[in-house]
């Protein structure tokens, strides 16, 4: 677990410089880079953009599909005036393993391709001179890693990723790299929780520093006016007549922490927060004690050329599309997204179900995608997997806990919960994660087709249920869709007749759709059939009061591994990969913009 994951800022005590741009890049199929001296740079490099996935820039298949070790390198300058500062590098995401070297000195290693990590390089740099950072990275997939998969050796000796998940294994430095200069005595973490009413809000805060416990804390409104102050490492900020952060109507205050020594401020950190509460009560999802009906999407960080890299332009478009269509939420399927996505959502009043990259924990998927056939949690890899799993849960919550947009934590996507061996795994996972979030947001995981009300042995764990269901597509498709609807209703009747009193959100459903394909009457893959399937699900949702959200799969088409089930990727998007609407977008817009935010509140 990382000690602190505050987003980099520049102020009079801190300096943040992005090292984005062209980096040197080189494949290392024989894994001999260290032996060849690549820790201080390497010859004949490819110039590679950062942030970006390397895959789609290449025109040859061996490079695009490359699996194994690869290297990045970048020269940077640290001026003399930083001599009294701690110098750190912060990597937003490095897929999936990275070892960092500065001027040939090994600094640290990290595993996990979707969360940030920092490297203290203070003693390795040369002040007033040019320095070089190199990274040895590896994108192989393993059963004891997140996301899960295998790495095969082909007969020609080349490695190939065998993911147990249905999205492409885009690799590289997918997010920004920051060079940070911060005080040696510094603020490294803070947490906030809230009590709110119409007339008053209280911000309970706790702040941590490497040394010292004297803090001055203030809260300012959007006009920059100070509305509350406090002192101490923990305390309360009381706001009279607050403007609350509401769904689709966000308001952000700025909280500022000052670390004080001998009457002088030695470090400062500011961030935007929203005053709001989150609660699950019976079948209701409550924001500020008011019922909210979720409508939105599962998403992927996926775009043309840049792959899984964060692209500010694409994210701006995605947020505008979600606002246009009437969405109020999305799931960060199937991994935590770039932090700037959460900042967008904070500003727009969009709720996020934040998901850790625990995907592929199911042998049905592994058998289909990777040739395996056994209960996933019976494997000898589970102990090592769990260590990595809980570590990434900790880092996700550590990174994202202060975002008002984060509604819930999804601890896994479609795990095999139908076997007895899953129970001790999830017992430990939910016990170990219970105290990580000061706000105690709901925790959950998605249940797929096999993990029905009758079959799943882990229904006791989630605070709300996320169901991934595909009648009309993966079974009972085409003219049989009426039977698919009947089966879906039969399953929901089982939930209805049980004593479970928790909300259900449909977190995946949909149909692959080729844009521009029209058929009368409809057939599968046509735009008409996508609407027909969505309409069927809507009828079902409206029939059950405990269904409190709908998030079709997916916001946009995205890339997957090639195969006879996929025509250039997954085409279930309501928008195309270049973010243009299919006919279903107008169908959903009509429904979602007519539904009240508190739909079913009186049920």
PyMOL commands that set and color helices and strands:
alter all, ss='L'
color gray80, all
select helices_A, chain A and resi 38-40+55-57+61-64+80-82+312-325+339-348+363-370+376-378+382-400+421-433+478-496+527-541+583-592
alter helices_A, ss='H'
color red, helices_A
select strands_A, chain A and resi 15-18+21-28+46-50+69-78+85-91+97-102+105-111+117-120+129-138+149-153+159-163+177-183+187-196+200-209+215-220+226-231+234-240+253-261+264-273+278-281+284-287+290-291+294-298+329-331+351-355+406-413+442-447+465-468+504-508+547-553
alter strands_A, ss='S'
color yellow, strands_A
deselect
rebuild
show_as cartoon
